[in-house]
Amino acid sequence: MNLFYKILYYFQKRGFEVCRRIAERLGIRTRVVRTSFIYLTFVTLGFGFALYLFLTFLLRIKDLIYTKRTSVFDL
């Protein structure tokens, strides 16, 4: 059971952080966004999880494209 908690802690700390980023953008608490995704997943039989993965993909692509550079020579 200890291995399970280590894996769970790893994903909580180093996961995709989609819910946190959406909550910061909307100005609400992260817990509300996570709960909304959970309810959406149960109500729509998996659509919430698919939406979560799609948002993860979009945020990852955005991070790769829009990187902040400190200088003109960082190309």
ABEGO torsion letter per residue (X at the ends): XAAAAAAAAAAAAABAGAAAAAAAAAGBBAAAAAAAAAAAAAAAGGAAAAAAAAAAAAAAAAAAABBBBABAAAX
